[in-house]
Every structure is written in structure tokens, then in C-alpha cells.
């Protein structure tokens, strides 16, 4: 008897979950991400072209482009607009430099009320920290593998 009631309750729960879970159109989400990421990239290319047209060399123009894209991302995060853009564009907002800037700025803004040290200082890399950690670790492992392969004459 209890088994039947449990199965009935589980079935009702599954129906409820199916009803309240939002459905997404994968193709539309991919198109939105493509357009959003593309807009970030076009803005970056525009900054790069403008900087080069003022006489900067490629490295200086690239540095200014990176700096301005980070500034744009932090400003959008600070004015609470980045999440709206992310809600529309999904993974398209993860263009490496702007997405990373947002992942650092968001916790800093969220935890600023806890103070400079225990708020911002402790929480600023909660999202970006694992990316940095595993990125550096993976680079080290791949560099070590490359070094070993080079010693063996494979590479």
C-alpha cells in the first residue's frame, strides 16, 4: 500500500517538474549566443582597427582593445546590464575577455558590503579562481608532457 502511494507521489512530482521546467529552443539559443558573441568580437575588432588607425603598433592596439573590452564588461556588470545580456545571449557572453572580467567583477560587487578584506578580497575570485587554477595546472601538465616528448625525440 505504501509502495503504491510512494509511486503515485513520485509520478505526480515528475509531472510537476515537467510542467514547471522551462523548455528552450536549442537552435534559437545557439543563434542568440552566436550573435551576442559576434557583437562583442565586432566591438573588439572595431577598437583594434581604430587604435591601429591612430598610428599604434599591433601590440599597443591589442592592449588597448583588451583594456577597453574589460572596462566595457565591468561597466555593464556594475550597471547591472551584463546579466540581462547574458540572459539573452547565453554562452555568447562568455567571449573570453569579457566573460572573465564579468566573473571577477560580479563577486566584487556582490560582496562589497562585507568589507574590503573579507568581502571583496576573499570573494573576488570565487568564480574565476577555479578557471585560473585549472588553467595554470593544465598548462603545466601539457608543458611537462611536451618537454618529455621533446627529450624522447618524438616532437
C-alpha positions as semicolon CSV with decimal commas, in nm:
position;residue;x (nm);y (nm);z (nm)
1;X;0,000;0,000;0,000
2;X;0,275;0,244;0,097
3;X;0,465;0,145;-0,216
4;X;0,171;0,242;-0,440
5;X;0,130;0,577;-0,262
6;X;0,504;0,642;-0,299
7;X;0,495;0,565;-0,672
8;X;0,189;0,787;-0,717
9;X;0,359;1,071;-0,532
10;X;0,675;1,026;-0,741
11;X;0,472;1,031;-1,063
12;X;0,291;1,349;-0,954
13;X;0,626;1,508;-0,872
14;X;0,770;1,415;-1,212
15;X;0,464;1,564;-1,385
16;X;0,503;1,882;-1,177
17;X;0,872;1,910;-1,268
18;X;0,792;1,860;-1,636
19;X;0,526;2,131;-1,613
20;X;0,742;2,396;-1,442
21;X;1,071;2,325;-1,622
22;X;1,116;2,582;-1,896
23;X;1,164;2,448;-2,245
24;X;1,423;2,605;-2,468
25;X;1,469;2,614;-2,840
26;X;1,828;2,495;-2,888
27;X;1,863;2,643;-3,236
28;X;1,739;2,986;-3,119
29;X;1,972;2,977;-2,817
30;X;2,266;2,898;-3,043
31;X;2,172;3,182;-3,279
32;X;2,143;3,429;-2,991
33;X;2,479;3,316;-2,849
34;X;2,640;3,349;-3,191
35;X;2,504;3,699;-3,243
36;X;2,592;3,814;-2,889
37;X;2,945;3,676;-2,904
38;X;2,980;3,815;-3,254
39;X;2,880;4,163;-3,138
40;X;3,145;4,153;-2,865
41;X;3,401;4,043;-3,122
42;X;3,296;4,312;-3,372
43;X;3,328;4,576;-3,098
44;X;3,675;4,441;-3,018
45;X;3,777;4,443;-3,384
46;X;3,644;4,799;-3,418
47;X;3,852;4,910;-3,119
48;X;4,158;4,734;-3,262
49;X;4,111;4,892;-3,606
50;X;4,055;5,238;-3,457
51;X;4,367;5,211;-3,241
52;X;4,576;5,097;-3,537
53;X;4,439;5,380;-3,750
54;X;4,572;5,630;-3,494
55;X;4,923;5,501;-3,558
56;X;4,959;5,246;-3,277
57;X;5,151;4,929;-3,349
58;X;4,966;4,596;-3,333
59;X;5,074;4,513;-2,976
60;X;4,973;4,851;-2,832
61;X;4,642;4,842;-3,019
62;X;4,577;4,491;-2,885
63;X;4,650;4,606;-2,532
64;X;4,410;4,899;-2,563
65;X;4,148;4,669;-2,715
66;X;4,177;4,427;-2,421
67;X;4,169;4,710;-2,170
68;X;3,860;4,870;-2,322
69;X;3,673;4,538;-2,353
70;X;3,742;4,464;-1,986
71;X;3,625;4,816;-1,896
72;X;3,308;4,771;-2,103
73;X;3,235;4,438;-1,936
74;X;3,293;4,574;-1,586
75;X;3,074;4,877;-1,658
76;X;2,796;4,655;-1,792
77;X;2,830;4,439;-1,480
78;X;2,833;4,743;-1,250
79;X;2,522;4,891;-1,408
80;X;2,350;4,551;-1,378
81;X;2,319;4,513;-1,756
82;X;2,556;4,223;-1,816
83;X;2,318;3,967;-1,666
84;X;2,039;4,089;-1,896
85;X;2,271;4,047;-2,190
86;X;2,372;3,702;-2,061
87;X;2,009;3,604;-2,018
88;X;1,951;3,687;-2,385
89;X;2,282;3,574;-2,535
90;X;2,368;3,284;-2,307
91;X;2,710;3,139;-2,385
92;X;2,776;3,423;-2,630
93;X;2,861;3,646;-2,336
94;X;3,142;3,410;-2,241
95;X;3,375;3,557;-2,501
96;X;3,694;3,503;-2,301
97;X;3,796;3,854;-2,201
98;X;3,452;3,999;-2,132
99;X;3,320;3,687;-1,960
100;X;3,628;3,667;-1,739
101;X;3,602;4,036;-1,646
102;X;3,237;3,981;-1,554
103;X;3,325;3,676;-1,344
104;X;3,570;3,884;-1,141
105;X;3,358;4,199;-1,113
106;X;3,032;4,025;-1,014
107;X;3,153;3,879;-0,682
108;X;3,339;4,201;-0,602
109;X;3,017;4,398;-0,640
110;X;2,807;4,137;-0,460
111;X;3,034;4,109;-0,155
112;X;3,147;4,473;-0,121
113;X;2,911;4,521;0,174
114;X;3,122;4,272;0,373
115;X;3,424;4,499;0,351
116;X;3,745;4,530;0,155
117;X;3,922;4,228;0,304
118;X;3,652;3,976;0,396
119;X;3,417;4,079;0,117
120;X;3,598;4,184;-0,195
121;X;3,939;4,038;-0,109
122;X;3,812;3,693;-0,017
123;X;3,534;3,655;-0,270
124;X;3,662;3,829;-0,585
125;X;3,794;3,508;-0,743
126;X;3,515;3,271;-0,636
127;X;3,411;3,220;-0,999
128;X;3,735;3,299;-1,180
129;X;3,962;3,125;-0,928
130;X;3,898;2,768;-1,047
131;X;3,947;2,881;-1,407
132;X;4,284;3,031;-1,317
133;X;4,385;2,732;-1,105
134;X;4,296;2,463;-1,356
135;X;4,421;2,670;-1,648
136;X;4,764;2,705;-1,490
137;X;4,770;2,341;-1,379
138;X;4,668;2,216;-1,724
139;X;4,932;2,438;-1,886
140;X;5,194;2,293;-1,652
141;X;5,090;1,932;-1,726
142;X;5,085;1,990;-2,102
143;X;5,420;2,170;-2,085
144;X;5,567;1,878;-1,891
145;X;5,431;1,626;-2,142
146;X;5,574;1,835;-2,427
147;X;5,912;1,852;-2,251
148;X;5,919;1,475;-2,200
149;X;5,819;1,411;-2,562
150;X;6,089;1,652;-2,678
151;X;6,351;1,471;-2,466
152;X;6,242;1,141;-2,622
153;X;6,272;1,290;-2,971
154;X;5,904;1,246;-3,053
155;X;5,838;1,614;-3,105
